[in-house]
């Protein structure tokens, strides 16, 4: 079995969950930890009255890092949950995915 095998997404009941492999989960958490540090750094730049252009460039860096996390999570979602639900005959997942994609790329 690999990280895209079945049982990675549960849509039973009111609570939906994903079950990522340890490798994927650790990668996402590591990236988010770095982003968390970048955001704390931004706060420090504001507190030190750092030149606005420098702060804006750091904000762009944080946004890029968040986009990277989003892309990675989207890739795994497509290969697992979306495929799994379509195979189960649940095409509502496509509408859900389009709503989410519109939020991600606006």
N, C-alpha and C positions, 0 to 999 in steps of 0.2 A: 504494500500500500504506500501511496505517496501523499504529499500535502494537499492534493486536490481530490482525494477520494471522498466517497459519500460520508455521511454523518458529520459533515463540517458545518452545516447550518441546520438549525432547528426552527421550524415555523409553527410547531404545535403550541397551542395555548396562547395566552396573552403575551408572554415574554418570548421575544425572539433572541437567539444567541448564535454567535459564530464560534467555531472551534478551530482556531489556527494551530498549525504545528508550532512546536516550541521555537523552532528556528525563525519562523515568520513573526511570532509574537515578540521574541527577543529583539529582532530587527526593528519592529515598530516601536517598542518601548525605548530602545537605545536612541532612535531618531528623535522621539518625543522628549527624552531627557535632555538631549542637546538643544532642542528648540526651547525648552523650558529655561535652560541656562542663557540662551540668547535673549529671551524676553526679560529675564532679570537684568541682563547687561544693558538692555534698552532703558530700563527704568533708571539704572545707574547713570547712563548718559544724560538723561533728562535732569536728574538731580544735580549733575555737575555742570549743567548749562552748556553741554557740548553743541558745537555748531550744527545747525539744523540739517544741512546737507549730509553731514556724516551720520546723523541719526536716521534720516530718510533712507540712506543706503543700507544701514543695518536692518531697517524695517523690511526693505526689499529682500534682503537675505533671509529673514525669518519667513516671509511669505513664500519664498522659493522652497525653503525647507519643508514647510507645511504642505505645499503642493506635491512635493516628493513623497511624503507620507500618504497623501490622498491617492496619488497614482499607484503606489504599491498596494494599498488596501483595495483599491478598485480592481486592479489586476487579479488579486486573489479572490475577490468577490465574484468576478466574472467567471473565473475558472472553477469555482466551487458552488456557491449558493445559487447563482443565476442558472448555470448549467443544470444543476441538480433539480431545481424547481421546474424548469422547462421540461426536463425528462419526466417529471412527475405530472406533467400536463398543466402546471400552474403558469399561465402566460401573463398573469397580473404582475409578475416580477418585472416584466419589460416596462410597464407603466411606472412602477416604483423606481426602476433604474433611470428612466428618462427624467423623472422629477429630480432625482438625486444628481444626475449629470448636469442639469440646468443650474442647480445650486452651486455645483463645483466650478462651472466655467463662466459664471457671471462676473 
